[in-house]
Amino acid sequence: MKATVYVTIKQNVLDPQGTAVQGALHSLGFSEVGKVRIGKYLEVELDTNDRAEAETRVKAMCEKLFANTVVEDYRFELEG
């Protein structure tokens, strides 16, 4: 089974990396770009066919390693 995980900075948290990318895009002529937020994308292969177990394990991975839940949100999708 494959898990696709998306980690993003919470909306109420400043994103200095996103602000820097926005500024760089403007200086490159992409003035139409508004706000930029930076996140993480992960693909994880799981050696299980049990969807409930996979959800539990991926949630634990997100909360223990993939996301800093104080400043980041996460969501994931399972396929397979």
N, C-alpha and C positions, 0 to 999 in steps of 0.2 A: 504494500500500500504506500502511496506517496502523499506526503503532507506538503502543502505550500503555505508558508508563513509570511505574513506581512507585519512589520513592526514600524510604527510611526510615532513621532513626537506628539504628545497631547496638544490639543488646540490652544490651551491656555499657557503653554510653555514656549518661551522664546527659542527660535531656531537660528542661531548665528551662522551655521553652515548654509542653511537655505537662503539667508539674507546675502551671504557672500556670493552664492551662485546667481541669485537674482541680479546683483550688481554687475557681475561678470557678463551675464547675458545682455544687460542693458548696454554695457560698454562695447559689446560685439555687434550691436545694432538690432537686438531683439527687444525693442522698446515696448512691444505689446505684452510682454510677460509681466504678470502681476506678482502675486505672492508665490514663493517657492518653499516647499517643505521637503526635507530630506528624510528618507526612511531606509529600512533594510528589507530585502527579499531573500527568503531561504527556501530551498527544496530539501526535504528529508525523506529518505527511503526507509520505510519501517518493515521489519520482518514479521508481519502479522496480518491476518485477514479479519481480525475481530475489530470492528469499527469502534465499539465502545471503549475497548482497551486502547486503541490508537488515539482516540480523542483525549482520554485521561493522560496518556503518556506525553502527547504533544503539548497539552496544556501545562504539564509539569515542566517540560523543557523550556517553554516560553517564560514561565514565571521564575525559573531558577537560573537560566542562562541567556536566552535570546533577547529578553526585554527587561529593561529597568522599569518596573511597573510604577515607580514614583513619577516618572516623567514620560513614559512611553505607553502606548496602547498596542495591542496585538490582536490579530485575527488569523484564523487558518482555515484551509479547505483540505478535505481528504478526498482522494480519488483512488479507485482500484478496489 
